[in-house]
Amino acid sequence: MMSEETKNENVTSTASSTVQEPTYHRKYGSRTSALEVVKDVDLTGKTILITGTTAGIGTETARTLALRGAHVVMANRNIVLSEQLRDNIYKETDKRTIDILHMDLSSLQSVQAAVKEFLSKGWPLHVLILNAGVLGSTTKNTIDGYETTFGINHLGHFYLTYLLLEKLRESAPSRIVVVSSNSHNHSGIPLTATTDTKLARLIPDPNTREIAYKLYAYSKLCNVLFAFKLHREEHKNGINTYVLHPGSMIATSTVSGK
Ligand SMILES: NC(=O)c1ccc[n+]([C@@H]2O[C@H](COP(=O)([O-])OP(=O)(O)OC[C@H]3O[C@@H](n4cnc5c(N)ncnc54)[C@H](OP(=O)(O)O)[C@@H]3O)[C@@H](O)[C@H]2O)c1
């Protein structure tokens, strides 16, 4: 509710007209913790699958969701680190609501196996968070022969979502959260380019000599386009899709390149 005083402050009078300017209330800032944001939210009974929780933003997201009572399924390629994270979270709560799936996004077969295991458990799926990501990689191509940044950041997540779509529909209301980046703006692909040209840039040739940051920008644009299409097609089925930029230069391995 806007107070009378606030309202008045936002009315700009000019000689010819009175313009009501919008008021923006910033509820959270760069120093707000994830736990503060969800402090009044009870996630008991919600199953949330999240990729890439062994480091950075994914670690804190998984911890926060688990501490608020969600059943968190961490889909990671490093099981040792996943178990360490799970055990650390368990030191903060009595609830035992975390499961771990092995999934390497650079292998479509691994994604398929992880989904098979997930579905075999009979769990619902209320939220799918596509968080894992790489900026630069030691390997040029994925196991399936795609350029690695495209393969991990977009294609693996695309396939994961495709295989889980029916489960998300069954569990509606449900949501998909795609962690993209403001870097999607830096693809340099002209809006006027033909569809073929756009696709050729967004799906890089496995032998491309493009720099790592450009490949990252393309993959993050794929994330945004994917999210828009998903939302357009799936909201009628009770699935809402969100795509976000988590903030710039958050000190994780994406930024340090380690
Ligand atoms: N940090 C920023 O400033 C920033 C800004 C904009 C957007 N973002 C986005 O935020 C998301 C999280 O980034 P972050 O900064 O937290 O990155 P991070 O610290 O490097 O963590 C990335 C996570 O992705 C996982 N991952 C990488 N390759 C994988 C694969 N092949 N299969 C499965 N998991 C894999 C990593 O697992 P391993 O431990 O196995 O490597 C790790 O858990 C990314 O999508 C990134 O693009 C970050």
The ligand as a Gaussian input file, in Angstrom:
#p B3LYP/6-31G(d) Opt

LIG

0 1
 N       28.965000     -15.984000     -10.911000
 C       28.444000     -15.047000     -11.660000
 O       28.799000     -13.862000     -11.540000
 C       27.373000     -15.375000     -12.658000
 C       26.863000     -14.326000     -13.438000
 C       25.871000     -14.603000     -14.361000
 C       25.373000     -15.885000     -14.496000
 N       25.885000     -16.899000     -13.743000
 C       25.308000     -18.254000     -13.953000
 O       25.017000     -18.827000     -12.692000
 C       25.090000     -20.254000     -12.787000
 C       25.934000     -20.779000     -11.654000
 O       27.221000     -20.235000     -11.822000
 P       28.295000     -20.148000     -10.663000
 O       28.956000     -18.837000     -10.821000
 O       27.729000     -20.554000      -9.360000
 O       29.319000     -21.277000     -11.226000
 P       30.352000     -22.258000     -10.510000
 O       30.745000     -21.798000      -9.152000
 O       31.446000     -22.485000     -11.512000
 O       29.496000     -23.611000     -10.376000
 C       29.089000     -24.243000     -11.540000
 C       28.409000     -25.551000     -11.194000
 O       28.083000     -26.187000     -12.441000
 C       28.543000     -27.535000     -12.372000
 N       28.888000     -28.104000     -13.667000
 C       29.804000     -27.654000     -14.570000
 N       29.891000     -28.507000     -15.594000
 C       29.009000     -29.520000     -15.350000
 C       28.664000     -30.710000     -16.030000
 N       29.253000     -31.055000     -17.178000
 N       27.708000     -31.506000     -15.496000
 C       27.135000     -31.197000     -14.307000
 N       27.440000     -30.103000     -13.602000
 C       28.385000     -29.278000     -14.115000
 C       29.788000     -27.455000     -11.496000
 O       30.093000     -28.759000     -11.045000
 P       31.610000     -29.319000     -10.835000
 O       31.902000     -29.103000      -9.376000
 O       31.509000     -30.754000     -11.182000
 O       32.499000     -28.539000     -11.750000
 C       29.300000     -26.509000     -10.404000
 O       28.544000     -27.200000      -9.452000
 C       25.649000     -20.565000     -14.188000
 O       24.614000     -20.955000     -15.047000
 C       26.265000     -19.234000     -14.625000
 O       26.253000     -19.090000     -16.030000
 C       26.875000     -16.680000     -12.821000

